[in-house]
Amino acid sequence: MESDQQQILKLFEDGDRALIAADLVELSRIFADDYVQYNESGEAFTKEDVINNLKFGAIR
């Protein structure tokens, strides 16, 4: 059985791979519904924003 720490590290690694591959299904699974990401200017992006930006090529 994996420890909590191993599970968290695996989730981060899975998230990195999904971002690199723009795997929207995997990102939808990994990101919590209340996920918020901030860019270097302090602008907030929700889970839906991030996924849509990848989907429509706004970010890569």
PyMOL Python script that loads the backbone (N, CA, C, O; Angstrom):
from pymol import cmd

cmd.read_pdbstr("""\
ATOM      1  N   MET A   1       0.841  -1.185   0.000  1.00  0.00           N
ATOM      2  CA  MET A   1       0.000   0.000   0.000  1.00  0.00           C
ATOM      3  C   MET A   1       0.886   1.248   0.000  1.00  0.00           C
ATOM      4  O   MET A   1       1.876   1.327   0.727  1.00  0.00           O
ATOM      5  N   GLU A   2       0.507   2.212  -0.828  1.00  0.00           N
ATOM      6  CA  GLU A   2       1.282   3.440  -0.909  1.00  0.00           C
ATOM      7  C   GLU A   2       1.031   4.327   0.302  1.00  0.00           C
ATOM      8  O   GLU A   2      -0.077   4.388   0.834  1.00  0.00           O
ATOM      9  N   SER A   3       2.079   5.005   0.718  1.00  0.00           N
ATOM     10  CA  SER A   3       1.922   5.975   1.797  1.00  0.00           C
ATOM     11  C   SER A   3       1.261   7.233   1.235  1.00  0.00           C
ATOM     12  O   SER A   3       1.220   7.432   0.021  1.00  0.00           O
ATOM     13  N   ASP A   4       0.753   8.064   2.114  1.00  0.00           N
ATOM     14  CA  ASP A   4       0.142   9.322   1.680  1.00  0.00           C
ATOM     15  C   ASP A   4       1.134  10.147   0.878  1.00  0.00           C
ATOM     16  O   ASP A   4       0.780  10.736  -0.143  1.00  0.00           O
ATOM     17  N   GLN A   5       2.376  10.188   1.341  1.00  0.00           N
ATOM     18  CA  GLN A   5       3.397  10.974   0.655  1.00  0.00           C
ATOM     19  C   GLN A   5       3.627  10.444  -0.756  1.00  0.00           C
ATOM     20  O   GLN A   5       3.748  11.229  -1.696  1.00  0.00           O
ATOM     21  N   GLN A   6       3.689   9.133  -0.916  1.00  0.00           N
ATOM     22  CA  GLN A   6       3.887   8.542  -2.241  1.00  0.00           C
ATOM     23  C   GLN A   6       2.697   8.858  -3.156  1.00  0.00           C
ATOM     24  O   GLN A   6       2.879   9.137  -4.341  1.00  0.00           O
ATOM     25  N   GLN A   7       1.497   8.813  -2.606  1.00  0.00           N
ATOM     26  CA  GLN A   7       0.308   9.112  -3.406  1.00  0.00           C
ATOM     27  C   GLN A   7       0.315  10.567  -3.872  1.00  0.00           C
ATOM     28  O   GLN A   7      -0.043  10.858  -5.014  1.00  0.00           O
ATOM     29  N   ILE A   8       0.720  11.475  -2.994  1.00  0.00           N
ATOM     30  CA  ILE A   8       0.778  12.897  -3.353  1.00  0.00           C
ATOM     31  C   ILE A   8       1.839  13.127  -4.413  1.00  0.00           C
ATOM     32  O   ILE A   8       1.590  13.845  -5.382  1.00  0.00           O
ATOM     33  N   LEU A   9       3.020  12.533  -4.254  1.00  0.00           N
ATOM     34  CA  LEU A   9       4.077  12.683  -5.260  1.00  0.00           C
ATOM     35  C   LEU A   9       3.639  12.139  -6.612  1.00  0.00           C
ATOM     36  O   LEU A   9       3.917  12.744  -7.647  1.00  0.00           O
ATOM     37  N   LYS A  10       2.954  10.993  -6.605  1.00  0.00           N
ATOM     38  CA  LYS A  10       2.461  10.418  -7.858  1.00  0.00           C
ATOM     39  C   LYS A  10       1.453  11.349  -8.520  1.00  0.00           C
ATOM     40  O   LYS A  10       1.466  11.513  -9.740  1.00  0.00           O
ATOM     41  N   LEU A  11       0.587  11.955  -7.728  1.00  0.00           N
ATOM     42  CA  LEU A  11      -0.408  12.876  -8.271  1.00  0.00           C
ATOM     43  C   LEU A  11       0.257  14.088  -8.916  1.00  0.00           C
ATOM     44  O   LEU A  11      -0.165  14.532  -9.984  1.00  0.00           O
ATOM     45  N   PHE A  12       1.305  14.629  -8.269  1.00  0.00           N
ATOM     46  CA  PHE A  12       2.052  15.737  -8.863  1.00  0.00           C
ATOM     47  C   PHE A  12       2.711  15.314 -10.170  1.00  0.00           C
ATOM     48  O   PHE A  12       2.667  16.052 -11.155  1.00  0.00           O
ATOM     49  N   GLU A  13       3.316  14.143 -10.184  1.00  0.00           N
ATOM     50  CA  GLU A  13       3.957  13.642 -11.405  1.00  0.00           C
ATOM     51  C   GLU A  13       2.922  13.424 -12.506  1.00  0.00           C
ATOM     52  O   GLU A  13       3.159  13.787 -13.658  1.00  0.00           O
ATOM     53  N   ASP A  14       1.787  12.838 -12.163  1.00  0.00           N
ATOM     54  CA  ASP A  14       0.705  12.648 -13.144  1.00  0.00           C
ATOM     55  C   ASP A  14       0.233  13.994 -13.686  1.00  0.00           C
ATOM     56  O   ASP A  14      -0.024  14.132 -14.882  1.00  0.00           O
ATOM     57  N   GLY A  15       0.123  14.976 -12.810  1.00  0.00           N
ATOM     58  CA  GLY A  15      -0.292  16.314 -13.235  1.00  0.00           C
ATOM     59  C   GLY A  15       0.706  16.955 -14.173  1.00  0.00           C
ATOM     60  O   GLY A  15       0.317  17.584 -15.157  1.00  0.00           O
ATOM     61  N   ASP A  16       1.989  16.804 -13.883  1.00  0.00           N
ATOM     62  CA  ASP A  16       3.028  17.346 -14.769  1.00  0.00           C
ATOM     63  C   ASP A  16       2.955  16.704 -16.151  1.00  0.00           C
ATOM     64  O   ASP A  16       3.031  17.394 -17.168  1.00  0.00           O
ATOM     65  N   ARG A  17       2.807  15.379 -16.183  1.00  0.00           N
ATOM     66  CA  ARG A  17       2.705  14.682 -17.471  1.00  0.00           C
ATOM     67  C   ARG A  17       1.458  15.127 -18.240  1.00  0.00           C
ATOM     68  O   ARG A  17       1.504  15.319 -19.455  1.00  0.00           O
ATOM     69  N   ALA A  18       0.361  15.285 -17.529  1.00  0.00           N
ATOM     70  CA  ALA A  18      -0.890  15.696 -18.170  1.00  0.00           C
ATOM     71  C   ALA A  18      -0.768  17.110 -18.729  1.00  0.00           C
ATOM     72  O   ALA A  18      -1.272  17.390 -19.817  1.00  0.00           O
ATOM     73  N   LEU A  19      -0.106  17.999 -17.999  1.00  0.00           N
ATOM     74  CA  LEU A  19       0.091  19.363 -18.508  1.00  0.00           C
ATOM     75  C   LEU A  19       0.966  19.365 -19.753  1.00  0.00           C
ATOM     76  O   LEU A  19       0.653  20.045 -20.731  1.00  0.00           O
ATOM     77  N   ILE A  20       2.050  18.615 -19.722  1.00  0.00           N
ATOM     78  CA  ILE A  20       2.956  18.555 -20.876  1.00  0.00           C
ATOM     79  C   ILE A  20       2.223  18.004 -22.108  1.00  0.00           C
ATOM     80  O   ILE A  20       2.413  18.486 -23.225  1.00  0.00           O
ATOM     81  N   ALA A  21       1.389  16.993 -21.884  1.00  0.00           N
ATOM     82  CA  ALA A  21       0.662  16.359 -22.987  1.00  0.00           C
ATOM     83  C   ALA A  21      -0.652  17.062 -23.307  1.00  0.00           C
ATOM     84  O   ALA A  21      -1.343  16.680 -24.252  1.00  0.00           O
ATOM     85  N   ALA A  22      -1.006  18.084 -22.530  1.00  0.00           N
ATOM     86  CA  ALA A  22      -2.311  18.755 -22.659  1.00  0.00           C
ATOM     87  C   ALA A  22      -3.436  17.726 -22.622  1.00  0.00           C
ATOM     88  O   ALA A  22      -4.370  17.777 -23.423  1.00  0.00           O
ATOM     89  N   ASP A  23      -3.330  16.795 -21.681  1.00  0.00           N
ATOM     90  CA  ASP A  23      -4.326  15.736 -21.505  1.00  0.00           C
ATOM     91  C   ASP A  23      -5.462  16.283 -20.645  1.00  0.00           C
ATOM     92  O   ASP A  23      -5.402  16.245 -19.416  1.00  0.00           O
ATOM     93  N   LEU A  24      -6.489  16.787 -21.305  1.00  0.00           N
ATOM     94  CA  LEU A  24      -7.570  17.477 -20.619  1.00  0.00           C
ATOM     95  C   LEU A  24      -8.389  16.554 -19.726  1.00  0.00           C
ATOM     96  O   LEU A  24      -8.863  16.973 -18.670  1.00  0.00           O
ATOM     97  N   VAL A  25      -8.558  15.313 -20.137  1.00  0.00           N
ATOM     98  CA  VAL A  25      -9.308  14.354 -19.318  1.00  0.00           C
ATOM     99  C   VAL A  25      -8.565  14.095 -18.012  1.00  0.00           C
ATOM    100  O   VAL A  25      -9.169  14.095 -16.939  1.00  0.00           O
ATOM    101  N   GLU A  26      -7.274  13.877 -18.101  1.00  0.00           N
ATOM    102  CA  GLU A  26      -6.469  13.610 -16.901  1.00  0.00           C
ATOM    103  C   GLU A  26      -6.416  14.848 -15.995  1.00  0.00           C
ATOM    104  O   GLU A  26      -6.500  14.724 -14.773  1.00  0.00           O
ATOM    105  N   LEU A  27      -6.278  16.028 -16.586  1.00  0.00           N
ATOM    106  CA  LEU A  27      -6.257  17.244 -15.781  1.00  0.00           C
ATOM    107  C   LEU A  27      -7.595  17.457 -15.077  1.00  0.00           C
ATOM    108  O   LEU A  27      -7.628  17.898 -13.928  1.00  0.00           O
ATOM    109  N   SER A  28      -8.679  17.151 -15.750  1.00  0.00           N
ATOM    110  CA  SER A  28      -9.998  17.263 -15.123  1.00  0.00           C
ATOM    111  C   SER A  28     -10.119  16.332 -13.930  1.00  0.00           C
ATOM    112  O   SER A  28     -10.778  16.657 -12.943  1.00  0.00           O
ATOM    113  N   ARG A  29      -9.483  15.176 -14.024  1.00  0.00           N
ATOM    114  CA  ARG A  29      -9.507  14.219 -12.926  1.00  0.00           C
ATOM    115  C   ARG A  29      -8.641  14.698 -11.766  1.00  0.00           C
ATOM    116  O   ARG A  29      -9.024  14.558 -10.605  1.00  0.00           O
ATOM    117  N   ILE A  30      -7.484  15.256 -12.073  1.00  0.00           N
ATOM    118  CA  ILE A  30      -6.502  15.619 -11.060  1.00  0.00           C
ATOM    119  C   ILE A  30      -6.863  16.916 -10.341  1.00  0.00           C
ATOM    120  O   ILE A  30      -6.792  16.988  -9.114  1.00  0.00           O
ATOM    121  N   PHE A  31      -7.248  17.937 -11.101  1.00  0.00           N
ATOM    122  CA  PHE A  31      -7.541  19.232 -10.491  1.00  0.00           C
ATOM    123  C   PHE A  31      -8.841  19.164  -9.698  1.00  0.00           C
ATOM    124  O   PHE A  31      -9.843  18.640 -10.186  1.00  0.00           O
ATOM    125  N   ALA A  32      -8.826  19.688  -8.492  1.00  0.00           N
ATOM    126  CA  ALA A  32     -10.038  19.781  -7.681  1.00  0.00           C
ATOM    127  C   ALA A  32     -10.993  20.778  -8.331  1.00  0.00           C
ATOM    128  O   ALA A  32     -10.564  21.665  -9.068  1.00  0.00           O
ATOM    129  N   ASP A  33     -12.274  20.630  -8.058  1.00  0.00           N
ATOM    130  CA  ASP A  33     -13.262  21.542  -8.638  1.00  0.00           C
ATOM    131  C   ASP A  33     -13.014  22.991  -8.227  1.00  0.00           C
ATOM    132  O   ASP A  33     -13.358  23.908  -8.972  1.00  0.00           O
ATOM    133  N   ASP A  34     -12.423  23.211  -7.056  1.00  0.00           N
ATOM    134  CA  ASP A  34     -12.148  24.569  -6.586  1.00  0.00           C
ATOM    135  C   ASP A  34     -10.692  24.998  -6.837  1.00  0.00           C
ATOM    136  O   ASP A  34     -10.200  25.939  -6.213  1.00  0.00           O
ATOM    137  N   TYR A  35     -10.010  24.299  -7.755  1.00  0.00           N
ATOM    138  CA  TYR A  35      -8.615  24.605  -8.105  1.00  0.00           C
ATOM    139  C   TYR A  35      -8.495  26.036  -8.615  1.00  0.00           C
ATOM    140  O   TYR A  35      -9.304  26.479  -9.430  1.00  0.00           O
ATOM    141  N   VAL A  36      -7.491  26.752  -8.138  1.00  0.00           N
ATOM    142  CA  VAL A  36      -7.188  28.097  -8.623  1.00  0.00           C
ATOM    143  C   VAL A  36      -5.683  28.187  -8.800  1.00  0.00           C
ATOM    144  O   VAL A  36      -4.913  27.776  -7.932  1.00  0.00           O
ATOM    145  N   GLN A  37      -5.279  28.734  -9.943  1.00  0.00           N
ATOM    146  CA  GLN A  37      -3.859  28.908 -10.280  1.00  0.00           C
ATOM    147  C   GLN A  37      -3.647  30.389 -10.544  1.00  0.00           C
ATOM    148  O   GLN A  37      -4.501  31.045 -11.140  1.00  0.00           O
ATOM    149  N   TYR A  38      -2.526  30.911 -10.108  1.00  0.00           N
ATOM    150  CA  TYR A  38      -2.216  32.327 -10.309  1.00  0.00           C
ATOM    151  C   TYR A  38      -0.999  32.455 -11.216  1.00  0.00           C
ATOM    152  O   TYR A  38      -0.032  31.702 -11.093  1.00  0.00           O
ATOM    153  N   ASN A  39      -1.064  33.425 -12.132  1.00  0.00           N
ATOM    154  CA  ASN A  39       0.099  33.668 -12.976  1.00  0.00           C
ATOM    155  C   ASN A  39       1.026  34.670 -12.291  1.00  0.00           C
ATOM    156  O   ASN A  39       0.746  35.122 -11.180  1.00  0.00           O
ATOM    157  N   GLU A  40       2.120  35.014 -12.951  1.00  0.00           N
ATOM    158  CA  GLU A  40       3.120  35.885 -12.346  1.00  0.00           C
ATOM    159  C   GLU A  40       2.599  37.292 -12.077  1.00  0.00           C
ATOM    160  O   GLU A  40       3.196  38.031 -11.294  1.00  0.00           O
ATOM    161  N   SER A  41       1.485  37.675 -12.720  1.00  0.00           N
ATOM    162  CA  SER A  41       0.870  38.989 -12.487  1.00  0.00           C
ATOM    163  C   SER A  41      -0.178  38.950 -11.386  1.00  0.00           C
ATOM    164  O   SER A  41      -0.757  39.979 -11.038  1.00  0.00           O
ATOM    165  N   GLY A  42      -0.422  37.769 -10.838  1.00  0.00           N
ATOM    166  CA  GLY A  42      -1.404  37.627  -9.781  1.00  0.00           C
ATOM    167  C   GLY A  42      -2.817  37.372 -10.268  1.00  0.00           C
ATOM    168  O   GLY A  42      -3.756  37.351  -9.473  1.00  0.00           O
ATOM    169  N   GLU A  43      -2.974  37.176 -11.573  1.00  0.00           N
ATOM    170  CA  GLU A  43      -4.293  36.888 -12.142  1.00  0.00           C
ATOM    171  C   GLU A  43      -4.674  35.441 -11.825  1.00  0.00           C
ATOM    172  O   GLU A  43      -3.871  34.524 -11.995  1.00  0.00           O
ATOM    173  N   ALA A  44      -5.914  35.253 -11.362  1.00  0.00           N
ATOM    174  CA  ALA A  44      -6.382  33.931 -10.970  1.00  0.00           C
ATOM    175  C   ALA A  44      -7.044  33.211 -12.138  1.00  0.00           C
ATOM    176  O   ALA A  44      -7.746  33.823 -12.943  1.00  0.00           O
ATOM    177  N   PHE A  45      -6.810  31.901 -12.220  1.00  0.00           N
ATOM    178  CA  PHE A  45      -7.418  31.045 -13.230  1.00  0.00           C
ATOM    179  C   PHE A  45      -8.019  29.830 -12.533  1.00  0.00           C
ATOM    180  O   PHE A  45      -7.339  29.141 -11.773  1.00  0.00           O
ATOM    181  N   THR A  46      -9.288  29.573 -12.796  1.00  0.00           N
ATOM    182  CA  THR A  46      -9.959  28.415 -12.210  1.00  0.00           C
ATOM    183  C   THR A  46      -9.596  27.155 -12.990  1.00  0.00           C
ATOM    184  O   THR A  46      -8.934  27.217 -14.025  1.00  0.00           O
ATOM    185  N   LYS A  47     -10.037  26.023 -12.476  1.00  0.00           N
ATOM    186  CA  LYS A  47      -9.850  24.745 -13.171  1.00  0.00           C
ATOM    187  C   LYS A  47     -10.402  24.850 -14.591  1.00  0.00           C
ATOM    188  O   LYS A  47      -9.743  24.451 -15.551  1.00  0.00           O
ATOM    189  N   GLU A  48     -11.600  25.382 -14.713  1.00  0.00           N
ATOM    190  CA  GLU A  48     -12.235  25.519 -16.026  1.00  0.00           C
ATOM    191  C   GLU A  48     -11.429  26.434 -16.944  1.00  0.00           C
ATOM    192  O   GLU A  48     -11.277  26.140 -18.130  1.00  0.00           O
ATOM    193  N   ASP A  49     -10.913  27.537 -16.411  1.00  0.00           N
ATOM    194  CA  ASP A  49     -10.092  28.460 -17.199  1.00  0.00           C
ATOM    195  C   ASP A  49      -8.852  27.761 -17.745  1.00  0.00           C
ATOM    196  O   ASP A  49      -8.545  27.861 -18.932  1.00  0.00           O
ATOM    197  N   VAL A  50      -8.146  27.053 -16.870  1.00  0.00           N
ATOM    198  CA  VAL A  50      -6.902  26.384 -17.271  1.00  0.00           C
ATOM    199  C   VAL A  50      -7.191  25.349 -18.353  1.00  0.00           C
ATOM    200  O   VAL A  50      -6.490  25.294 -19.363  1.00  0.00           O
ATOM    201  N   ILE A  51      -8.206  24.541 -18.149  1.00  0.00           N
ATOM    202  CA  ILE A  51      -8.541  23.499 -19.118  1.00  0.00           C
ATOM    203  C   ILE A  51      -8.982  24.112 -20.447  1.00  0.00           C
ATOM    204  O   ILE A  51      -8.578  23.637 -21.508  1.00  0.00           O
ATOM    205  N   ASN A  52      -9.800  25.156 -20.402  1.00  0.00           N
ATOM    206  CA  ASN A  52     -10.225  25.816 -21.640  1.00  0.00           C
ATOM    207  C   ASN A  52      -9.056  26.484 -22.351  1.00  0.00           C
ATOM    208  O   ASN A  52      -8.985  26.454 -23.580  1.00  0.00           O
ATOM    209  N   ASN A  53      -8.141  27.086 -21.601  1.00  0.00           N
ATOM    210  CA  ASN A  53      -6.964  27.710 -22.219  1.00  0.00           C
ATOM    211  C   ASN A  53      -6.109  26.678 -22.938  1.00  0.00           C
ATOM    212  O   ASN A  53      -5.578  26.959 -24.013  1.00  0.00           O
ATOM    213  N   LEU A  54      -5.969  25.500 -22.369  1.00  0.00           N
ATOM    214  CA  LEU A  54      -5.230  24.424 -23.033  1.00  0.00           C
ATOM    215  C   LEU A  54      -6.021  23.913 -24.234  1.00  0.00           C
ATOM    216  O   LEU A  54      -5.458  23.682 -25.304  1.00  0.00           O
ATOM    217  N   LYS A  55      -7.307  23.741 -24.051  1.00  0.00           N
ATOM    218  CA  LYS A  55      -8.177  23.195 -25.098  1.00  0.00           C
ATOM    219  C   LYS A  55      -8.180  24.064 -26.350  1.00  0.00           C
ATOM    220  O   LYS A  55      -8.135  23.555 -27.470  1.00  0.00           O
ATOM    221  N   PHE A  56      -8.235  25.375 -26.151  1.00  0.00           N
ATOM    222  CA  PHE A  56      -8.335  26.278 -27.290  1.00  0.00           C
ATOM    223  C   PHE A  56      -7.008  26.904 -27.695  1.00  0.00           C
ATOM    224  O   PHE A  56      -6.972  27.807 -28.530  1.00  0.00           O
ATOM    225  N   GLY A  57      -5.920  26.425 -27.104  1.00  0.00           N
ATOM    226  CA  GLY A  57      -4.588  26.855 -27.519  1.00  0.00           C
ATOM    227  C   GLY A  57      -4.140  28.201 -26.986  1.00  0.00           C
ATOM    228  O   GLY A  57      -3.143  28.745 -27.461  1.00  0.00           O
ATOM    229  N   ALA A  58      -4.849  28.756 -26.008  1.00  0.00           N
ATOM    230  CA  ALA A  58      -4.448  30.039 -25.435  1.00  0.00           C
ATOM    231  C   ALA A  58      -3.127  29.908 -24.678  1.00  0.00           C
ATOM    232  O   ALA A  58      -2.341  30.854 -24.615  1.00  0.00           O
ATOM    233  N   ILE A  59      -2.893  28.744 -24.114  1.00  0.00           N
ATOM    234  CA  ILE A  59      -1.608  28.432 -23.480  1.00  0.00           C
ATOM    235  C   ILE A  59      -1.143  27.075 -23.961  1.00  0.00           C
ATOM    236  O   ILE A  59      -1.942  26.247 -24.397  1.00  0.00           O
ATOM    237  N   ARG A  60       0.126  26.862 -23.878  1.00  0.00           N
ATOM    238  CA  ARG A  60       0.702  25.562 -24.268  1.00  0.00           C
ATOM    239  C   ARG A  60       1.944  25.337 -23.478  1.00  0.00           C
ATOM    240  O   ARG A  60       2.599  24.308 -23.638  1.00  0.00           O
TER     241      ARG A  60
END
""", "prot")
cmd.dss("prot")
cmd.show_as("cartoon", "prot")
cmd.util.cbc("prot")
cmd.orient("prot")
